[in-house]
Amino acid sequence: MTAAADLLPAATRLRTAVARVHRRLRRESAGSLTATQTSVLARLDREGPATLTELAADEGVRPQSIAVSLDRLEQQGLIARRRADHDRRRVTISITERGRETIVSERRSRDLWLAGALGAELDAEQRDLLLHACELLDRLAER
């Protein structure tokens, strides 16, 4: 087995490439949502309702910081808050139908850009190699 120290240059290169693609995809936004707002909507769409504390932890920010994003999303009708029947202090946040439509549009915009870039920059063999790499990246992400 290869020592982790021997793999540092590869790890650095991979992290850098993934970060650059991530930043580029964030610029391909279909609307006026911030990165945090988009991330929150995507999380709610993918995993279902959550509390403010859970969303803050997922985003790696303080609850006070995520509250501002949630207020704006609620004002736009993209999320809804609901108090739990068993504990009125507990508020669950869920995505609305309008929020779901918004995140689908965001994803579509980014996917269209990426599909265009794949077609323009990579040949069929390179695209196949990249798809295989996606499987490996998913495996690393699950670790």
C-alpha positions, 0 to 999 in steps of 0.5 A: 500500500502506498504511503499517504505522504507519497500521494500528497501531490496527487491529492493536491492536484485532484483537490485543486481540479475539483475545486476549480470545476466546482467554482466554475459550475457555481458561476453557471447559475440560472438565477440570483441565489447565493451559493449558500442558498443554492446549497440549502435548497439542494440539500432540502430537495435531496434529503428532505426537511431539516432544522436550522441547526442541521442545515447550519452544520451541513453548510459548516456555518453558525446557525445565526449565519444560515438564518439570514439565507433562510429568511431570504429563501422564505421571503421568495417562497422557496422554503417553508417553516413549520413548528413541530406539534410535539415541541413548539420550539422545534422548527422544521424547514422544507422546500416548497414546490417553487423552491423545487422548480428553482433548484431544478432550473439551477441544476439544469443550467449547470448541467447544460454548461457542463455537457457543452464543455464536455462535448467541446473539450473532450473526445469520446475516450476522454469522456468515458475516462472521466465517467469512470473517474466519477465512480472513483470520486463517489467512492472517495466521497463515501469514505 
